[in-house]
Amino acid sequence: MTTKVGKMKLSPQHKAALASYARSAVGAIAAVVATGNYSPEDLVKAAVAALLPPLLRWANSKDPAFGRGSESA
């Protein structure tokens, strides 16, 4: 089953990857804010850094959820 977003269709695997990024972004941004830093530049850096965990999962061909070798990739 896919979900339409505008003209894009998101598969369940794409939704899982986006949810993984969202969780990482919330954690990274919360860590920056917990230090008392509210600089927009640093918050953007945290959001960009949050791309690493989902990208590492994608790069892992043995990751069953959305690794490069999985059926969903």
N, C-alpha and C positions, 0 to 999 in steps of 0.2 A: 504494500500500500504506500502510495506517495502522497505528499501534501503539497498543494500549490502555494507558492509564495510569489505573488506577481505572476511572472511568466515562468518562474523556475519551479521545478518539482523536486521536493526533498524526499529522499528515500529514508527509511528508518535508520540506516547506517549513517547518513548525513546528519540526521537529527541527533544521533548519539554523539557524533563528533562535535557538533555545535554545543550540545549540552556539556560535553567534557571541557570545551574551551570556556564556556560560561562559568563553570565551577572553578576552573583555574584562575580566571580573571577576577572573580569575586574574592578568592583567597589572596591573590597577589595585591589587589587594591586594598583589601582590608589590612594586610601586613604593612603597607606603606602608610595608611591612615593611622594605624596603631602606634606608629613612631611619632605621631604628631605632625607629620608632613602632609600638607594639603595642596602642594604645588601641582597645578594641572600638568606640567611637563613630567613630573615624576609619576603621576597617576597614569598618564599615557604610556610611559615606559613600563609600568607594571602590567598594563593591559597587553602591550606588545610581548613582554616576557612570558605572559600566560599562554602564548602560542606554543611554547616549547613542549609542554607535556603532550598535547594532542599530536604535534608533529613527530615527537619521538615514538608515540604509539603507532602512527601511520608508517614510520620508517621501519618498525619492527615487523618483519614479514611473518612472525609467529603469533602476532596479536590476533586473536580470533574476532575481536569486535570490529576493528577497522584498520588493521594492518595492511600493508601493500599486498600481501599474499592471501588475504581473506577473500571470501566470496563477495563481500560487500564493497571492497575497494574499487 
